[in-house]
Amino acid sequence: MSEARRRAPTSTDVARRAGVSQKTVSRVMNGEPYVSADVRERVLAVARELGYRPNTAARALLLGRFQRIGMVSLGSSLYGPSALLVALERRARETSYAFSVVHTFEGRPDSIVSAVESLLDQGVDGIVLSEPIDDGQELRIDPDIPVLSFGRFPGLDGPRLVVTGASGFDAGRLATEHLLGLGHATVWHVAGPGQWLASRDRARGWRHALESAGIAAPPPIEGDWSPASGYEAGRRLAADPEVTAVFVANDEMAIGLLRAVAEAGRAVPEEVSVVGMDDIPAAAYLSPPLTTIRQDFEAIASHALDLLVRQIENAPGSATVDDLPAQLVLRRSTAPPRSKR
């Protein structure tokens, strides 16, 4: 094999093949403006053809940044975490940042800390923490690295911290107020796993709405986000004739609950009203279509990444806490109780 075939392609090779200057190649690879769309596409096509990869270390020395964002993501096939991950990666690419993901798994001590250390070893300009889970470990991150968290991790703090995402508290409150407004005497709750901060926030909103109305909250039933756990919770709730309204912490558990209620011979919404959360694609096509709290993951990701990039590139001196409002999507799984019709 010749020396030319053994060596890695360089920016000079790309420039020569694409018929542009080496500076133009550098501008394209660094996502800089003032490059026409056809030139940018030609350079990228040649880079892919030659297998050219920019020298990350050299670029970091030149720009003072790695031009990469790292994400710690829970290893999950659930719709919410998966949709958010895809939306975040898409938005990162739109802002000319590479995107690295390290997955963690529930029940493994120090898995989040280890994932953060792995990203720092790779070289990143900012870190995204998705779906915070309280695993009993306090999370400490270099204060010079901007951090975006979808919910506040226990012990996580710092001057360059961005906490954002859809407000689980508002979601729980809004869903419960909707059911109370229809005339239901109280609202039962099927919660997510207790170690998930999102589950805790939604339960807090549910409890707050009941207490504000002078109603004692009935004991919640904890699920694991799956339709199977929603089904088991639904069997318990459907057996109680006093249950007329349920807020379920995600749509997948709500699907299981709807099945259990139907098997018990109780009609939705005539006898039991149900509100879910997430607005998964199937929610509008259930029988009946599911009333739910929508999470617009594209909007959440775009908003959150913009906040993080602002921290990376402008280095403001204070943390940002910014929740997006919850949105109730009314369909046909909720109605006034029979006594109010």
C-alpha positions, 0 to 999 in steps of 0.5 A, a space after each residue: 500500500 502506498 504512503 498516499 493511501 496510508 495517510 489520513 486525508 487532510 483539509 488540503 486534499 479536500 480543498 484540492 478535490 473540491 476546487 476551493 481554498 483551504 480557508 473555505 474548507 475550514 469555514 465549512 467544517 467550523 460552521 462559519 457563515 459567508 459560504 454559499 450553500 452549493 460550495 458548502 455542499 460540495 465541500 461536505 460531499 468531498 469530505 465524505 468521499 475522502 473520509 476526511 475528519 477535522 482534527 478536533 484537538 487542533 480546532 479546539 486550540 484554534 477556536 477555544 472550543 471543541 464544537 461538540 455537545 455531550 448528552 447523558 441519556 437514560 437508556 430507554 425506549 420510552 417515547 418521551 426520552 427517545 423523542 427528546 434525544 432525536 430532537 436534541 441531536 437534530 437541533 445541535 446539528 442545525 447549530 453546527 455542533 457535533 453531538 455525542 451521547 452516553 447512555 446510562 441505566 437505572 439501578 447502576 450506582 454512579 452511572 450518571 457521574 461516569 457518563 459525565 466523566 466519559 464526555 469530559 474525557 472526549 472533549 465537549 463544550 457543554 453537557 445535556 442531562 436528560 430525564 433526571 433520576 435520583 440515584 442517591 448520588 450528588 452530581 458535581 460537574 466542572 463549573 467551567 462547563 455549561 450544563 443543560 438539565 431537563 429538571 434539577 438533579 439533586 446537588 447540581 448547581 453552578 453559575 453556568 447551569 440551565 434548567 429547562 423543559 416542560 413543567 411537570 408541576 404545571 402539567 399535573 396541576 392543569 390535568 387535575 384542574 381540568 377534571 375537577 372543573 368537569 365536576 369530579 369529586 376528586 382525581 386519582 393518580 397513576 404516577 411514574 417511578 418515584 426516583 424520576 424527578 419528572 414523576 415527582 413533579 407531575 405528582 406535586 402538581 396533581 396534589 397541589 391542585 387537589 389541596 387548592 380545592 380543599 380536597 384530600 389527595 387519595 393514595 397514588 399508585 406507582 407505575 413504571 411508565 409501561 402499559 403493563 403497569 398502567 393496566 395493573 393500576 387500572 384494574 385496581 382503580 376500576 374495581 372502586 366505584 368511587 373512582 370517576 377521574 384519573 390523571 395518568 403520568 404518561 400516555 403509555 400507562 394510560 393505554 394500559 389503564 383504558 384497557 383495564 377499565 374497559 375489561 371491568 365493564 366501565 365506560 370511558 368517559 361516561 363512568 371514568 374520565 382519563 387524562 394522560 401526558 406526552 401526547 404520543 402519536 397513538 393518543 389521538 387514535 385510541 378508543 376513545 381518543 385520549 385527552 392528554 398534556 402535550 409535550 412538544 419535544 421539537 420546541 423543547 429541544 430547540 429552546 433548550 439547545 439555544 439556551 445552552 449554546 448561548 451559555 457556551 458562546 457568551 459565557 453569562 455569569 448566572 444560571 437560567 431556570 426556564 420552564 415551558 408551559 404545559 398544554 392541555 389537548 382535549 379529546 374524548 376521554 374526559 367528561 362530567 360525571 353522571 351526577 353532573 350531567 
